[in-house]
Amino acid sequence: MPLIRPTRFGRPPQIRKPLSFDSRRKLPRPPTNLQIREISPCRLSDHYHSTLSDNLMYMSYSHKTNPIPSHQREIRLRWDPSNPYSKYRKNPPVGGSQWSKIPSPPITPSTIPKLLSIQLHIMSKDALISRSNLLGVIAALRALSGESSSLSSKSINGVEIIRGKKQVGGWIRQGMPAGAKVTLKGPPMYDLISTLSEFVLPRLRDFNGFPIPPTTSSHTSYLPSSANAVKPSDVTGVVSFGLPPAAMAFWPQIEVNQDAYPKMYGMHVHFITDAVGLGAQERARALVSGFQIPFVRMS
């Protein structure tokens, strides 16, 4: 019986260009990066657009514009502009750009704070002794985020290895692996918030909420003030807090196979928003609290 000649749908496509080969992993590299789109509606994303955004605009809206100071600050340049020797020299003002007094933009439906990404960061002191001690950190972040390890430390996808930026005598050398981090966006970001607020935080012992600085009066803040702007993070919409090593065992991804990890690690969680200007950290904290992340004020 003669063999049936395969049709064009039954034979594999012809490889016109060979795949690039990774000499480190001894495997071919895929031609494109696979991206999975949303396959189901996200509950927390719908909660933000239907309820939380309206509440944030109501809480942060002000009928008064930014107050105009009675006297303008005299801007003194570093070099005399009339001097011909410093005519084309960079001439910044003395005293800096006053980042602590940058006014916030007017509150409109387009400037409501939005959650951009969440970053998990774990630093391991044991990794300074041996690089193999970093495998447990990478495995934990891969289990929590569902991301794979990146090929290099400059990649923005997957788990990234953090290396020392400069040498500190007796502690760390430049370029030495010291920890790992992973950045989540989109639906995986909201899944992490749901797991954190429903499984991890309620099981922490003697936990009432993440502390925030004491209240101080300020005429430039529309929300209840937490602290004066004394550091750059106060005018950027980043909310950070830490979790103890005991909290790692409460994640469902870790709890199901806890014996596979050599030890439990503490971690830092950074909520990155697009809020800027005075009171940005307060507006970002109000946004994060809307996702059932508790905060308590220090007395």
N, C-alpha and C positions, 0 to 999 in steps of 0.2 A: 504494500500500500504506500503510495507516494506521500511524502511529508507535505503538509500544507505550508505554503510559503507565508511567513508572518507578514501581516499588513503593517502599515506605518504606525498603527496604534498598538501593536504588539511587540515592537522592538524598542530598545532603549534609544534615547536621543544620542546623536553623535557629539562627542566632546571635542569642540573645536579649539578650546584653549585650556590647557591643564590648570588645575587648581594650584594656588600658591601653597607652599609647603612650610610648615613651622618646624624648624630644626630643633627647637627646644622640646616640644611635645611629641615630635615624630609623627605628626598627624597633619592632614591637609586642612587648610583654612576654608571655611565656607565662603562663598562669593558675596553673600549679603547677610546683614544682621536680621534675625527673625524678630518681629514685633507682633505681639498679640494685642488686639484691640479689645475694648470693653465688650463683654458678652452678656452682661446683665446690669441692671441699674444699681448704683451704689447708694446705700441707705444714708450714710453720713453726708455724701455729696448733695443728695436731694434735701437733706435737713438744712444744710447751709444755705442753699438757694431759696428754699421756701420759708424758713423761719429765722435762722440765725443772722442772715444778712440784714433783714429788717430790724431786728433787735439791736444789732451793732450800730446801725445808722441812727436809731432813736437814742441810744446811750451816748454816742460821741458827737451828735450834732450840736452846734452852737449857733445862736442867732447873732452873736456878736463876732465881728471880724477881729483879726489879730490887733492888739493895741499898738498904736504908733508911739514910739518913745518921744518924750518931750524934747530931748536933745540928741542929735545924731553923734555917734562916736567918731571922733577924729581919726581918720585913717592915715597913719604915718608910714610911708614907704621906707624900705631898707636903704635904698640908694637915692641920691638926689637926682630927680629926672632932668634937671637943668644942666647937669654935669655931662659934657660930651663924652667922657671916658666911660660913663655908665648908661649911655643912651640905649644901647642894644642889649644890655645885661638884664637877666631875669630879675624883676623887681617885686617880690612879694610883700604884702603888708606886714608890719611888725605886730606880733600878737597872734598870728595864725588866722585860720578861717572861722573861728568861733563856732565849732561844730555843736557845742552845747546849747546854742541859741538859734538853731535852724528852725524856722516856724513850720508847723505841719500844714499840709495842703488842705483847702476847704473840703468839708465832708460832702460828697456827692455820691449818687449810686455807683459811679465808676471808680471811686477812691475808697470804697469800703475795704477794710483789710481782708486779704485772702491768704489762705494757707498754701504756700508754694511747695514745700518739701519737708521731710523729716529726716534727720541724720542721727544714726546710732554710732557711738564712738566708744571703743574699749581700749584701754591702755594696760598692758601687761608688763610688770617689772621683770617677770621671769624671762621674757623675750630678750632682755638685754644680756642675759647669761648665755642663752642658747636660742637660736632661731626656731628650733623645733617646738619650743614651748608656745609659739604663736599659732600652731595648728588648731589648738582648742578654741582660740578666739575666732579664727576664721570659720571654723565649723559651726560655732554658735551663731555668728552673724548670718551665715548662709541658711541656717535653719529658721532664724527669726524673720528674715526678709524674703527668702525664696530666691535670692539672687545668687549667681555663680561668681567665682573669683575672677577678677580682672587680670589681664595679661601683664599690665604694668601699673605702677603707682600713679600714673598720670591719666588713667582712664576714668571716665565719669560713670561707667556702668559696672555694676557688680561690687563686690567687696574689695576695697582698696587698702593697701598696706601703708601705714604711716611710718615715716622715717624721720630720724632726727635732723633738724635743719642746721644746727650748729653744734659744735663740740663743747661739752661741759666737763671740765676735768674731774675724773674720778667717778663719773656717772654715765655719760652717754657720748658716743662719737657721732660725727656727721655721717648721715646715710645709713645709720644702724636701724633696723626694724624695731619699733617700740609699741606698735598697736595696729588696729585696723578700724575701718569705718565703712558704713554703707549709707547711701542716700536713696530715699524712696520718694516717688512721685505718683500721682494718680490714684487708682483704686488700691494698689498695695499700701499706699500711705494711710488711707482710711481704714483698711483692714487692720493695720498695726494699732491705730488709735482705738478701734473697737476691742481688740484683744487686751490692750493695756488697761482700759477703763473697766472692762467687765470681768477679767480673769486675774490680772496681776495686782492692781492697786487694792481691791477689796480684801485680798488675802494677806496684805502686809500687816504685821503686828504693830499696834500703837501708832497707826498712821492716820492723821487727821487731814492731811493736805500738805502741799509743798509750801514752805514758808516764803513770804515776800517781805521786803523791807518795811519799816514803820511808816506811818502816814506823815507827810509834811504838807503844809499849805503852799499852794502855788496858783498864781493867777493865769498861768499859761496852760494849765491842764484842764481838760474838760471832764475827765473821769476822776474818781478818787485817787489821789496821788499816792505813789508807793515810795518814791525817793527823788531827790534832786538829780539832775543830769550831771553826774560827776565822772562818767566814763563813757566811751563811745557806744557801748551796747545799749545805753539808755535812750538813744535817739535812733536806734535801729530796731526793727520788728522781729527780734529773735528772743524766744523764751527757752531757757535751758534749765534743766534740773538733772539730778543724779539718782540712780537706783542702786541700792545696796546689792552685794553678791547674793543675799538670800532671795531677792526678787527674781533672779534668773531662773530658779527652779520652779516658779509659778507660771512661766510661759507654757502653753500647751505643747508647743513644738519641742521644748526641752524636757518637759515633764514625762512625755511618753517614752523617752529613751535617755534618762538622766545618767545612767551608768556609762554611756558612751563618751562623756566629757570628763576630762581629768579633774577639773575643779569648776566652781561657780565664779563668775566674774561680775564685778560691778560695771556699770555703763553710764554714759551721759547721753541724754536725749535732747536734741535741739529741734524746736519747732521754728521754721523759717517762714516768715510772712513778708508781705510787701509794704508794711507800714513804715513810714519814715517821719522824721521831724520830732518836735517836742511831744512827749506823751506817747511815742510810738510803742514803747514796751508795754505801757498800760493797755493800749488798744489791742496789742497782740495777745496779752494775757487774758483780756476779756474774750477774744476769739477762741483761745484754747480752752477756757473754762466752759464755753458753750458745747464742747465735745466731751463733757463730763470728766474733765481733769480738775481735781479740787485744789484750791489754794487757800491758805490761811495767812492772816496778817500777824506779824510778830508784834508783841506788846512792848 
